[in-house]
Amino acid sequence: MKKFGLIILSILFFQGIFAQSEANIDKDSILIGDQFKLKLEANSINQNKIIWPIFKDSLTKNIEILSKSPIDTLQNKDSYLLSQEFLLTSFDTGFHQIPAFEIIYEINEDGEKELRMTDPLSIYVGTVEVDTSKAIMPIKGPISSPYTFKEIAPWAFGGLVLVGLIILAVVYYKRRKQNKPIIKLKAKPKLPAHVIALSELDKLKTRKLWQDGRFKLYYTELTDIIRTYLDNRYGIEAMEMTSDEIMDALLSNKSIDEKLKAKLKDTLLTSDLVKFAKQKPLATENDNNWSNMVDFVEGTKRTPQEIKEREEKEEVVNV
């Protein structure tokens, strides 16, 4: 029985070693309104065995809590150290008592508790000495300091964004009212019709479609190039017209040489025979039709007026 009692006493003594608490402050005196720190620590063999005190806005009526850190836990082998720091201040002069803190430990599984108290502390709050032999000076006004870029930048940026949004809203309203696009993109300068047509004719020739027996595709693309050229050059919607309708549209156009009209008519006729009658022209005919379309574009790329003006300029240069 005595041996069992000694074991119980040893366990309690062992727990007593690992159940300690203390509080300390980083200074023992401050000027009124200054700040000081208080640190509260408690250790135990099990962190769940400690009941931590609850703090509100102040320790006493004279000492206020400005901030407090989270409870920090540090494990060292089989023991745990819990700590918390407080930033304190006081606006009342004199000596102020910091009361002892109660730390409660559960010393066994039955819920038996043991209370440990920290040592009480004291802090002296002093005031600034006033020289009464000197006259009382007037209260100084607030000291003005120049604004920094860091302070101005958010307001300046916000102002620019607001002005930009207002301008965008006004432009949007006007464009919407006038049924115009919000942002008017500048169109790329369009190449002259004859430049586009000659380039496409050169590409068609290099593909060698009729040489591979693809006569229909060759003549379809050949006449499509010329139809597009007629649309861009003369405004004739040739893509939607038959060959006869195209020739009727060009009948009244006196600026186009009759020989060129005949070449165009022959090529359109051959194209119709290939596409609808499945005719297979001879190699010389295929080359001649391509050459005829090149001649047609070259011969119509300038109006008689443009040719006349060019000749007059050349005569002036020669003189």
C-alpha positions in Angstrom: 0.0 0.0 0.0 2.9 2.4 0.9 4.5 1.5 -2.5 1.3 2.4 -4.4 1.1 5.7 -2.5 4.7 6.5 -3.5 3.9 5.9 -7.1 0.9 8.2 -7.0 3.1 10.9 -5.4 5.8 10.4 -8.0 3.2 10.9 -10.8 1.9 14.0 -9.2 5.4 15.3 -8.7 6.3 14.5 -12.3 3.2 16.4 -13.5 4.1 19.3 -11.2 7.4 19.6 -13.0 5.7 19.8 -16.4 2.8 22.0 -15.2 4.4 25.5 -14.9 3.2 28.9 -15.9 4.7 32.4 -15.9 4.2 36.0 -17.1 6.7 38.7 -17.8 6.9 42.2 -19.3 9.6 43.7 -21.4 9.9 46.9 -19.3 8.9 48.0 -15.9 8.2 51.7 -16.7 6.8 53.7 -19.6 5.7 57.2 -20.4 2.0 57.8 -20.6 0.5 56.4 -23.9 3.6 54.4 -24.6 3.4 50.7 -25.3 4.9 47.6 -23.7 4.7 43.8 -24.2 3.5 41.1 -21.9 4.2 37.4 -22.5 2.3 34.6 -20.9 3.7 31.0 -21.0 2.5 27.7 -19.7 4.0 24.2 -20.2 2.5 20.7 -19.8 3.0 17.1 -20.8 -0.1 17.4 -22.9 -1.4 20.6 -24.6 -5.0 19.5 -24.2 -4.6 19.5 -20.5 -4.3 23.3 -20.3 -7.3 25.7 -20.0 -6.2 29.1 -21.2 -7.6 32.3 -19.7 -9.9 34.5 -21.8 -8.9 38.1 -22.4 -11.1 41.0 -23.4 -10.1 44.6 -24.3 -8.2 45.4 -21.1 -6.3 43.7 -18.3 -7.4 46.2 -15.7 -9.2 49.5 -15.7 -5.8 51.3 -16.2 -4.1 48.9 -18.7 -5.6 48.4 -22.2 -4.9 45.6 -24.6 -4.0 47.0 -28.1 -3.4 43.6 -29.7 -2.7 40.0 -28.9 -1.1 37.2 -30.9 -2.5 33.8 -31.5 -1.7 31.1 -28.9 1.6 29.5 -30.1 2.4 25.9 -29.3 6.0 24.6 -29.2 6.6 20.8 -28.7 9.8 19.7 -27.0 10.1 15.9 -26.7 7.1 14.9 -24.5 6.2 18.4 -23.2 4.3 21.3 -24.8 4.9 25.0 -24.3 2.0 27.4 -24.9 2.6 31.1 -25.2 0.8 34.3 -26.1 2.0 37.9 -26.4 0.1 41.1 -25.7 0.7 44.7 -26.7 -0.4 46.9 -23.8 -0.6 50.6 -23.0 -1.8 52.9 -20.3 -3.0 56.5 -20.1 -3.1 56.8 -16.3 0.0 57.8 -14.5 1.4 56.0 -11.4 2.1 52.4 -10.4 -0.4 49.9 -11.8 -0.7 46.3 -10.8 -0.9 43.5 -13.4 -2.8 40.7 -11.6 -1.7 37.1 -11.5 -3.1 35.0 -14.3 -4.9 31.7 -13.6 -3.8 28.7 -15.6 -5.9 25.6 -15.1 -4.4 22.1 -15.7 -6.3 18.8 -15.9 -3.9 16.4 -14.1 -5.7 13.1 -14.8 -8.3 11.5 -17.1 -11.0 11.9 -14.4 -11.0 15.6 -15.0 -9.4 16.6 -11.8 -8.0 20.1 -12.1 -5.1 22.0 -10.6 -4.8 25.8 -10.6 -1.5 27.5 -11.2 -1.1 31.3 -10.7 1.6 33.4 -12.3 3.4 36.0 -10.3 1.7 39.5 -10.2 3.6 42.3 -12.0 3.7 46.0 -11.8 4.3 48.8 -14.3 5.0 52.5 -13.7 3.5 55.0 -16.0 5.2 58.4 -15.9 4.4 61.7 -17.5 6.5 64.4 -19.2 7.9 66.9 -16.8 6.7 70.4 -17.4 8.9 73.4 -16.7 6.6 75.8 -14.9 9.2 78.6 -14.9 8.6 79.2 -18.7 5.6 80.8 -20.3 2.9 78.6 -21.8 3.4 78.3 -25.5 0.4 78.3 -27.9 -0.7 75.0 -29.3 1.0 74.1 -32.5 -1.1 73.4 -35.5 -0.9 70.2 -37.5 2.3 69.7 -39.4 1.7 69.5 -43.1 3.7 67.1 -45.2 3.8 66.8 -49.0 1.9 64.1 -50.7 4.0 61.2 -51.9 3.6 59.5 -55.3 2.4 56.4 -53.5 -0.5 58.4 -52.0 -1.4 60.2 -55.2 -1.0 57.3 -57.7 -4.2 55.4 -56.9 -6.4 58.6 -57.1 -4.7 59.7 -60.4 -5.1 56.2 -61.9 -8.7 56.0 -60.8 -9.4 59.4 -62.2 -7.9 58.5 -65.6 -9.9 55.3 -65.7 -13.1 57.1 -64.8 -12.5 59.8 -67.6 -11.8 57.0 -70.1 -15.0 55.2 -69.2 -17.0 58.4 -69.6 -15.5 59.1 -73.0 -16.1 55.5 -74.0 -19.7 55.7 -72.9 -20.3 59.0 -74.9 -18.7 57.5 -78.0 -20.7 54.3 -77.7 -23.9 56.3 -77.3 -23.2 58.5 -80.4 -22.1 55.5 -82.5 -25.1 53.5 -81.5 -27.5 56.4 -82.2 -25.9 56.9 -85.7 -25.9 53.1 -86.3 -22.1 53.1 -86.8 -19.5 50.6 -85.5 -18.0 51.4 -82.1 -14.4 51.2 -83.3 -13.8 52.2 -86.9 -10.9 50.1 -88.3 -8.9 51.6 -91.1 -9.3 49.3 -94.1 -6.2 48.2 -95.9 -5.6 49.8 -99.3 -7.1 47.6 -101.9 -4.8 46.5 -104.7 -5.8 47.5 -108.2 -8.1 45.0 -110.0 -5.6 44.1 -112.7 -2.8 43.4 -110.2 -5.1 40.9 -108.3 -6.2 39.3 -111.6 -2.7 38.9 -113.1 -1.4 37.5 -109.8 -4.3 34.9 -109.7 -3.7 34.0 -113.3 0.0 33.3 -112.6 -0.9 31.1 -109.7 -3.4 29.2 -111.8 -0.8 28.5 -114.5 1.7 27.1 -112.0 -0.9 24.6 -110.6 -1.0 22.8 -114.0 -4.6 21.7 -113.6 -5.4 20.8 -117.3 -2.1 19.0 -117.6 -3.4 16.6 -114.9 -6.7 16.2 -116.8 -8.7 18.5 -114.5 -10.1 20.5 -117.3 -13.4 21.5 -115.6 -11.6 22.9 -112.5 -9.1 24.7 -114.7 -11.7 26.5 -116.7 -13.9 27.2 -113.6 -11.1 29.0 -111.9 -9.9 30.7 -115.0 -13.3 32.3 -115.7 -13.9 33.0 -112.0 -10.7 35.1 -112.0 -12.0 37.1 -115.0 -15.5 37.4 -113.5 -14.0 38.8 -110.3 -11.9 41.2 -112.3 -14.9 42.5 -114.2 -16.7 43.1 -110.9 -13.7 45.0 -109.4 -12.8 46.9 -112.6 -16.2 47.8 -114.0 -18.7 47.0 -111.2 -20.3 44.2 -113.3 -21.7 41.5 -111.0 -20.3 38.8 -113.4 -20.2 36.1 -110.8 -24.0 35.9 -110.9 -24.2 36.1 -114.7 -24.1 33.7 -117.6 -21.5 34.0 -120.3 -24.1 35.7 -122.7 -25.2 38.1 -119.9 -21.6 39.1 -119.4 -21.0 39.8 -123.1 -24.3 41.8 -123.2 -23.1 43.9 -120.3 -19.8 44.7 -122.1 -21.6 45.4 -125.4 -22.1 49.1 -124.7 -18.6 49.6 -123.2 -16.7 51.4 -125.9 -13.5 51.6 -123.9 -12.8 47.9 -124.4 -11.3 46.9 -127.7 -13.5 44.6 -129.8 -10.6 42.1 -130.3 -10.4 41.8 -126.5 -14.1 41.2 -126.3 -13.8 38.5 -128.9 -11.0 36.8 -126.8 -13.2 36.9 -123.7 -16.1 35.5 -125.6 -14.1 32.6 -127.0 -12.7 31.7 -123.5 -16.2 31.9 -121.9 -17.6 29.6 -124.7 -14.8 27.1 -124.3 -15.4 27.1 -120.5 -19.1 26.4 -121.0 -18.4 23.5 -123.3 -15.9 22.0 -120.9 -18.2 22.4 -117.9 -21.5 21.4 -119.4 -20.6 19.3 -122.5 -17.5 17.7 -120.9 -15.3 18.7 -123.8 -11.5 18.3 -123.5 -9.7 21.1 -125.4 -6.3 20.6 -127.0 -3.2 21.7 -125.1 -2.8 24.7 -127.5 -6.4 25.8 -126.8 -5.8 25.7 -123.0 -2.7 27.8 -123.3 -4.3 30.2 -125.7 -7.3 30.7 -123.4 -5.0 31.5 -120.5 -3.0 34.0 -122.7 -6.3 35.6 -124.0 -7.3 36.3 -120.4 -3.9 37.8 -119.6 -4.3 40.0 -122.8 -7.8 41.0 -121.7 -6.6 42.2 -118.3 -3.6 43.9 -119.7 -5.6 45.6 -122.3 -8.3 46.9 -120.0 -6.4 47.8 -116.9 -6.4 51.4 -118.0 -9.3 53.5 -119.5 -8.6 55.4 -122.8 -8.6 58.6 -120.7 -5.9 57.2 -118.4 -3.9 56.0 -121.5 -4.2 59.5 -123.0 -3.0 61.2 -119.9 -0.1 58.9 -119.5 1.0 59.5 -123.2 0.8 63.2 -122.6 3.0 63.0 -119.6 5.5 60.9 -121.5 5.5 63.5 -124.3 6.3 66.2 -121.9 9.2 64.2 -120.4 10.6 63.5 -123.9 10.5 67.2 -124.8 
